[in-house]
């Protein structure tokens, strides 16, 4: 997905090597921002994949097979606190 950010691939993988490491034991989700507002909204946007960040702060997400069409993809990091 270089240049115009258009790809013919229908199964995409994103990793910490491409997009930076995160705090270990947190969950990261690949989302399709359906309404393209730049915010994740439960019941509106689609979670395509989730992964737990390992002890080395590394993660990997695979989209699964996507139908042909336009997608506004993004990441959401979920941090659960003990409070």
N, C-alpha and C positions, 0 to 999 in steps of 0.2 A: 504494500500500500504506500508507494512512494509517489511523489509528484501530485497528482490530482486526487489522491486518496480513494481511488476507485480500484476495485479488485474483482476478479472473476472467481476467486476462491470462495468456497461455500463452507469451509471449516477452518476457522481462524484460531491461532494460538498466540497468547500474550504471556510474557514472562517478566520476572524481576530484572533479568539481564537487559531487557529492552526499556523498562519503565520504572526502574529503581526498586530497591528493597523496602520492606515495611517492617513494622514491629512484629516480632515473633508471636505466635499464638493468636493473632487477630485473623478475622475473616475478610477476604476481599471478594467482591462480586463483579462480574461483567454484566452490564445492563444495556438494554436497548431503550434509550430515552424516547419513548413513543411520541410524546407531545413536544419534544425538542425544546424544553424550557431550561435545560441545564441542571435540573434537580431531580433526584429520585423520588417518585411518588408511588406508594403502595397502591395497587389496584389499577394504576395507569401504565406505568413502565414495566418492562419484562426483565426478569433476572434470567440470563442465559446460562450462567455457570458460576459456581462458587469454589473457593479454595481456602484452606487454612495455611497461613504463613508458617513455614517451618522454623526450627531453632536457629538456622543460619540466616534468617530473614528473607528467604527465597520463596517464591510462589510461581505458579503457572496456571493459566486459565485457558480452556478450549471452548469455543463457542458451540460446538455441536454443529450439525448440518443446518445451514441457513438457507431459506428459500431465496430465490432471486428477488432482488428488490433493494431499496435504500434502507440503511440502518444508521442511527445516530448512537454510536457506542460510547460507553464510558465506564469508569470504575467507581465502586463505592467501597470504602473500608469501614467495616463494622468493628467497633471497639466496645467490649462489654466491661464495665467496671463493677467492682464489688459493692458499690453504693446504691 
